[in-house]
């Protein structure tokens, strides 16, 4: 079995309690105005935390050129029995499937609907690594497999009856599983830059617990036509910095001995949608997301570690995905509650969201 198929195989054995598993895809229209996010999930609560095991389909459609519908986000909740591990290495939830090179499904709620039928190809033949070497060997509460990177999607997505032809859309697919949610996470993914068709950028800033003594790690990966800059590896990752100066904006910087970058990413606030992700023990982390983000990167270099930095180029992108995970809702963002299936009214808090456990 190819390594990408093995990386997508379910880790749930049908009996674990206090466990979650996620397969998600990001599909970015090459023009930058539209994007789609698809998520297949399993969830089993920890003993004593309440609730029933479930299999859930999530979908979001982003259109920053639309005044009436800049973002549509939906969810469909099914019993865990609706989940099936397929013989070809894929998964099915109800009538939605993710199989090698193909994804299709549908979600409808609150008068909105999103359906998709997409094929994807290209990219790397094996899963890629965007975190420090050896991370997968650690007993982390959440594990991730970057299964399909740098792939291209073709097919159709239909949003509220409007059929959209998807052609040459860059994107990725990841597989996550674990027994505890990360309390703080920021993620940026940009697979297209105007100045360099070979450039790719992925940033993740993560902290497992928001309490004193728990470090924040910020691996940054950048590839250009000239080189692969491994700011996600030790010791460079220790010098990376990622911050969110304002709502919906990200600033970052990273450096090796002779190469450095700094930049920012942002989105139109109207395109942000939110979700409550539940930890198996009962608390929620709130996620705000826009998959029609913009990004600017300034590159610097120097001949040796004691020389001054000099700017060497700039990269700009209108094709990117941006996410913010944390315990508090982001101002102005509408959220889908854990037991809800559509976005709440604008400005409403996440309904019945348990407080984040800080212990």
C-alpha positions as CSV (number, residue, x, y, z in Angstrom):
1,X,0.0,0.0,0.0
2,X,1.4,3.4,-0.9
3,X,2.6,5.5,2.1
4,X,0.0,8.2,1.4
5,X,-2.8,5.5,1.8
6,X,-1.2,4.2,4.9
7,X,-1.1,7.7,6.4
8,X,-4.8,8.1,5.8
9,X,-5.8,4.9,7.5
10,X,-8.1,5.4,10.5
11,X,-6.4,5.2,14.0
12,X,-9.8,4.6,15.7
13,X,-10.3,0.9,16.4
14,X,-14.0,1.3,17.0
15,X,-13.7,1.2,20.8
16,X,-11.4,4.0,22.1
17,X,-13.1,6.5,24.3
18,X,-11.8,10.1,24.6
19,X,-10.6,10.2,21.0
20,X,-11.0,12.3,17.9
21,X,-9.9,11.9,14.3
22,X,-10.0,14.3,11.4
23,X,-9.5,14.2,7.6
24,X,-9.6,17.7,6.0
25,X,-9.0,19.2,2.7
26,X,-8.3,22.8,1.6
27,X,-9.2,23.7,-2.0
28,X,-8.0,27.2,-3.2
29,X,-9.2,28.7,-6.5
30,X,-6.1,29.9,-8.3
31,X,-7.7,33.3,-8.8
32,X,-7.8,33.8,-5.1
33,X,-11.4,34.9,-4.7
34,X,-12.9,31.5,-3.9
35,X,-12.0,28.6,-1.7
36,X,-13.5,25.5,-0.1
37,X,-12.8,23.6,3.1
38,X,-14.0,20.0,3.7
39,X,-13.7,18.0,6.9
40,X,-14.6,14.4,7.8
41,X,-14.4,13.7,11.6
42,X,-14.9,11.1,14.3
43,X,-15.4,12.0,18.0
44,X,-15.8,9.9,21.1
45,X,-16.2,11.6,24.5
46,X,-14.0,10.7,27.5
47,X,-15.7,8.6,30.2
48,X,-17.9,10.8,32.4
49,X,-17.8,13.9,30.1
50,X,-21.2,13.3,28.6
51,X,-22.4,13.1,25.0
52,X,-22.4,10.4,22.4
53,X,-19.9,9.3,19.8
54,X,-20.4,11.0,16.5
55,X,-19.3,11.2,12.9
56,X,-19.5,14.7,11.5
57,X,-19.3,16.3,8.1
58,X,-18.1,19.9,7.9
59,X,-18.0,22.2,4.8
60,X,-17.3,25.8,4.2
61,X,-17.3,27.9,1.0
62,X,-15.6,31.3,0.8
63,X,-16.1,34.0,-1.9
64,X,-14.5,37.3,-1.1
65,X,-15.9,38.8,-4.3
66,X,-19.5,38.2,-3.1
67,X,-21.3,40.9,-1.1
68,X,-24.2,38.7,-0.1
69,X,-22.4,35.4,0.6
70,X,-18.7,35.9,1.5
71,X,-18.7,32.7,3.5
72,X,-21.1,29.8,4.0
73,X,-20.2,27.2,6.7
74,X,-22.3,24.1,7.5
75,X,-22.1,20.9,9.5
76,X,-24.0,17.6,9.5
77,X,-23.9,15.4,12.7
78,X,-24.3,11.6,12.3
79,X,-23.9,8.7,14.8
80,X,-20.5,7.1,14.9
81,X,-22.1,4.1,13.1
82,X,-22.3,6.3,9.9
83,X,-18.5,6.1,9.6
84,X,-16.9,3.4,7.5
85,X,-13.3,2.7,6.8
86,X,-13.1,1.7,3.1
87,X,-11.0,-1.2,1.7
88,X,-9.1,1.2,-0.7
89,X,-7.8,3.3,2.2
90,X,-10.5,5.9,2.2
91,X,-13.3,6.8,4.6
92,X,-17.0,7.3,4.4
93,X,-19.4,9.3,6.6
94,X,-23.0,8.8,5.5
95,X,-23.0,9.5,1.8
96,X,-19.7,11.5,1.7
97,X,-16.4,9.9,0.9
98,X,-12.7,10.6,0.8
99,X,-10.8,8.1,-1.3
100,X,-7.3,8.2,-2.9
101,X,-7.5,11.0,-5.4
102,X,-11.2,11.7,-5.1
103,X,-13.5,13.4,-2.6
104,X,-17.3,13.8,-2.8
105,X,-20.1,14.6,-0.5
106,X,-22.8,17.1,0.7
107,X,-23.9,19.0,3.7
108,X,-27.1,20.9,4.0
109,X,-28.6,22.9,6.9
110,X,-30.5,26.1,7.6
111,X,-31.5,26.7,4.0
112,X,-27.9,26.4,2.8
113,X,-26.2,23.5,1.0
114,X,-22.7,22.6,-0.2
115,X,-22.0,19.6,-2.4
116,X,-18.7,18.6,-3.9
117,X,-17.2,16.2,-6.4
118,X,-13.5,16.7,-6.8
119,X,-10.5,14.8,-8.0
120,X,-6.9,15.6,-7.0
121,X,-3.5,14.6,-8.3
122,X,0.1,15.6,-8.3
123,X,2.1,16.7,-5.3
124,X,4.4,14.5,-3.3
125,X,4.2,10.7,-3.5
126,X,4.6,10.5,0.2
127,X,3.4,12.5,3.2
128,X,5.6,15.6,3.9
129,X,6.9,16.9,7.2
130,X,6.4,20.5,8.2
131,X,7.4,20.2,11.9
132,X,10.8,19.5,13.6
133,X,12.3,16.2,12.9
134,X,11.3,13.6,15.5
135,X,8.1,15.2,16.5
136,X,6.0,12.2,15.3
137,X,7.9,10.0,17.8
138,X,6.8,12.1,20.8
139,X,3.7,11.2,22.9
140,X,1.8,14.4,21.8
141,X,-1.9,14.8,22.5
142,X,-2.6,15.4,18.8
143,X,-0.8,13.8,15.9
144,X,-0.8,15.0,12.3
145,X,0.0,13.4,8.9
146,X,0.4,15.9,6.1
147,X,-0.8,13.3,3.6
148,X,-1.2,15.1,0.3
149,X,0.7,18.4,-0.2
150,X,0.9,20.5,-3.3
151,X,-2.0,18.7,-5.1
152,X,-4.3,20.2,-7.8
153,X,-8.1,19.8,-7.7
154,X,-10.5,19.5,-10.6
155,X,-14.3,19.0,-10.5
156,X,-17.3,20.9,-9.2
157,X,-18.6,22.5,-6.0
158,X,-22.2,23.6,-5.7
159,X,-23.1,26.3,-3.1
160,X,-26.8,27.0,-2.6
161,X,-27.6,25.8,-6.1
162,X,-24.7,27.6,-7.8
163,X,-22.5,25.2,-9.6
164,X,-18.8,26.2,-9.7
165,X,-16.3,24.5,-12.0
166,X,-13.0,24.0,-10.1
167,X,-10.0,23.9,-12.4
168,X,-6.3,23.8,-11.4
169,X,-7.1,24.6,-7.8
170,X,-4.1,24.1,-5.5
171,X,-4.5,22.6,-2.0
172,X,-3.7,19.9,0.4
173,X,-5.2,17.1,2.6
174,X,-4.2,16.3,6.2
175,X,-5.1,13.6,8.7
176,X,-5.1,14.3,12.5
177,X,-6.0,12.2,15.5
178,X,-5.5,12.3,19.2
179,X,-7.0,12.4,22.7
180,X,-6.7,16.1,23.6
181,X,-7.2,19.3,21.7
182,X,-4.4,21.9,21.4
183,X,-5.5,24.9,23.3
184,X,-3.8,27.5,21.0
185,X,-3.0,27.2,17.3
186,X,-2.5,29.5,14.4
187,X,-2.1,28.2,10.8
188,X,-1.2,29.8,7.5
189,X,-1.0,28.0,4.1
190,X,-0.1,29.7,0.9
191,X,0.6,27.5,-2.2
192,X,0.8,30.3,-4.8
193,X,2.9,33.4,-5.1
194,X,2.8,35.9,-7.9
195,X,6.6,36.4,-8.2
196,X,7.6,32.8,-7.9
197,X,5.5,29.9,-9.2
198,X,7.6,27.4,-7.2
199,X,7.1,29.2,-3.8
200,X,5.1,27.6,-1.0
201,X,4.6,28.8,2.6
202,X,3.2,27.0,5.6
203,X,3.2,28.3,9.2
204,X,2.0,26.8,12.4
205,X,2.2,28.4,15.8
206,X,1.0,26.0,18.5
207,X,0.9,25.7,22.3
208,X,-0.6,22.5,23.8
209,X,-1.8,24.3,27.0
210,X,-2.3,27.9,27.7
211,X,-0.5,27.9,31.1
212,X,2.8,29.0,32.4
213,X,5.7,26.7,31.5
214,X,4.1,25.4,28.2
215,X,6.2,26.7,25.3
216,X,4.8,28.0,22.1
217,X,6.4,26.4,19.0
218,X,6.3,28.2,15.6
219,X,7.6,26.0,12.7
220,X,7.8,27.9,9.4
221,X,8.4,26.2,6.1
222,X,9.2,28.2,2.9
223,X,10.2,26.8,-0.5
224,X,11.3,29.1,-3.3
225,X,12.6,28.4,-6.8
226,X,16.1,28.7,-5.3
227,X,16.0,26.7,-2.1
228,X,14.0,25.0,0.6
229,X,14.2,27.0,3.8
230,X,13.7,24.7,6.8
231,X,12.8,27.2,9.5
232,X,10.6,24.4,10.8
233,X,13.7,22.4,11.9
234,X,15.8,22.7,15.0
235,X,17.5,25.0,16.0
236,X,15.9,27.6,13.5
237,X,12.4,26.9,14.9
238,X,13.5,28.4,18.2
239,X,14.1,31.7,16.5
240,X,10.7,31.8,14.7
241,X,8.0,34.3,15.9
242,X,4.4,34.3,15.0
243,X,1.9,36.9,16.4
244,X,-1.6,38.1,15.7
245,X,-1.5,42.0,16.1
246,X,-5.2,42.4,15.2
247,X,-8.2,40.2,14.6
248,X,-7.8,38.2,11.4
249,X,-4.1,39.2,10.9
250,X,-0.9,37.3,11.3
251,X,2.7,38.5,11.5
252,X,5.7,36.3,11.3
253,X,9.5,36.2,11.1
254,X,12.1,33.4,10.9
255,X,15.9,33.2,10.4
256,X,18.7,30.8,9.8
257,X,22.4,31.8,9.9
258,X,22.3,33.4,6.4
259,X,18.6,33.7,5.4
260,X,15.7,35.4,7.1
261,X,12.0,36.2,6.3
262,X,9.4,38.4,7.8
263,X,5.8,39.1,6.6
264,X,2.2,39.2,7.4
265,X,-1.1,37.5,6.3
266,X,-4.6,38.9,6.6
267,X,-8.2,38.4,5.4
268,X,-11.4,40.4,4.9
269,X,-13.2,40.0,8.2
270,X,-16.4,39.2,6.4
271,X,-14.9,36.0,5.2
272,X,-14.1,34.6,8.6
273,X,-16.3,31.8,9.9
274,X,-16.1,30.0,13.2
275,X,-16.5,26.6,14.7
276,X,-16.5,25.1,18.2
277,X,-14.2,22.1,18.4
278,X,-14.8,19.9,21.5
279,X,-12.1,18.3,23.5
280,X,-13.1,14.7,24.5
281,X,-13.1,15.8,28.2
282,X,-15.8,18.4,27.5
283,X,-14.3,21.9,26.9
284,X,-14.3,23.7,23.5
285,X,-11.6,25.5,21.5
286,X,-13.0,28.1,19.1
287,X,-11.7,28.3,15.6
288,X,-12.0,31.3,13.2
289,X,-11.0,30.6,9.6
290,X,-10.8,32.2,6.2
291,X,-9.5,30.4,3.2
292,X,-9.3,33.5,1.0
293,X,-6.4,35.1,2.8
294,X,-3.6,37.4,1.5
295,X,0.1,37.2,2.3
296,X,3.3,39.3,1.9
297,X,6.8,38.0,2.6
298,X,10.0,39.9,2.6
299,X,13.3,37.9,2.1
300,X,16.7,38.8,3.5
301,X,20.1,37.3,3.3
302,X,23.7,37.8,4.4
303,X,27.0,36.2,3.4
304,X,27.9,35.1,7.0
305,X,26.4,35.2,10.5
306,X,28.2,38.4,11.4
307,X,27.2,40.4,8.4
308,X,24.2,42.8,8.1
309,X,20.9,41.6,6.6
310,X,20.1,42.8,3.1
311,X,16.6,42.5,1.4
312,X,16.8,40.1,-1.5
313,X,13.2,39.9,-2.7
314,X,9.5,40.0,-2.0
315,X,6.7,37.5,-2.4
316,X,2.9,38.3,-2.5
317,X,0.0,35.9,-2.6
318,X,-3.8,36.2,-2.9
319,X,-4.2,32.4,-2.5
320,X,-4.1,31.2,1.1
321,X,-5.8,29.7,4.2
322,X,-5.7,31.3,7.6
323,X,-6.9,29.9,11.0
324,X,-6.9,31.0,14.6
325,X,-7.6,28.5,17.4
326,X,-8.1,29.7,21.0
327,X,-10.4,29.7,24.0
328,X,-12.2,33.0,23.3
329,X,-14.3,33.9,20.3
330,X,-12.9,36.4,17.9
331,X,-14.8,39.7,17.8
332,X,-17.3,39.9,14.9
333,X,-17.0,36.2,13.9
334,X,-20.0,34.0,13.8
335,X,-19.6,30.4,15.1
336,X,-21.2,27.1,14.6
337,X,-21.8,25.6,18.1
338,X,-20.7,22.1,18.9
339,X,-24.2,20.8,18.8
340,X,-25.3,23.2,16.0
341,X,-25.2,22.8,12.2
342,X,-25.2,26.4,11.0
343,X,-23.6,29.8,11.9
344,X,-25.2,31.7,14.7
345,X,-26.5,35.2,14.3
346,X,-23.8,37.8,13.9
347,X,-22.2,38.9,17.2
348,X,-23.8,36.0,19.2
349,X,-21.5,33.9,21.4
350,X,-20.9,30.2,20.9
351,X,-24.0,28.7,22.5
352,X,-23.5,26.3,25.4
353,X,-19.7,26.2,24.9
354,X,-18.0,24.8,28.1
355,X,-15.2,26.9,29.4
356,X,-11.7,25.8,28.4
357,X,-9.9,23.8,31.0
358,X,-6.7,25.6,31.9
359,X,-5.5,23.0,34.3
